[in-house]
């Protein structure tokens, strides 16, 4: 019994303004994508890892990750993140649970992944999330329309984890109706399944801008990882 991890890594990270895919940028001497993959590589329950890469970077990604023996394949991604994940789902044959994790979230911990896996075995669809710290307002044309109750708001992270039959049905329905969701859970919700929440970690940031790289350095320093 175990799970398969899908890591979408086909985006170019335009907000970073880098000349290369941001996942090949280094944090303290190690690339973002290798830091991300290494977490799942070291988890016993993780049986295999698939990377959805930009079509022009498949060979580069294969070379970059060739020493990770759980990386079962690097698949050319699609136009949108959802399409990239669907390309991988199409080649999965035998797995019990599927986790989808952003390649740009290198600070997920093994503890949280294992926690997520165990809860998925019970509830079929589980996502990591943290409670919103700030007040959230709905704004239209520069005018506040509504202020939400912060106690009910959660910031969603990855991995998002699903029983194989659940995520396959959700993606098949989305493809049939030409629906593009904001995340994997939105497709599962639309397919009629309940999605459960489990507590994530505020360190599990998605690296998007140069400011995030500064935060990343501080996370490593706090964890006592100063040199690779």
Secondary structure, DSSP 8 states (H G I E B T S, - for coil): --EEEEEEE----GGGT-SS-GGGSEETTEEHHHHHHHHHHT-TTEEEEEEEE-GGGHHHHHHHTTT-TTEEEEEE--SSHHHHHHHHHTT--S-SEEEE--TT-TT--HHHHHHHHHHHHHHSEEEEEEE--S--EEEETTEEEEE--GGG-EEEEEEEEEEHHHHHHHHHHHHHTT---SSHHHHHHHTT---EEEE--TT-----SHHHHHHHHHHHHHTT----
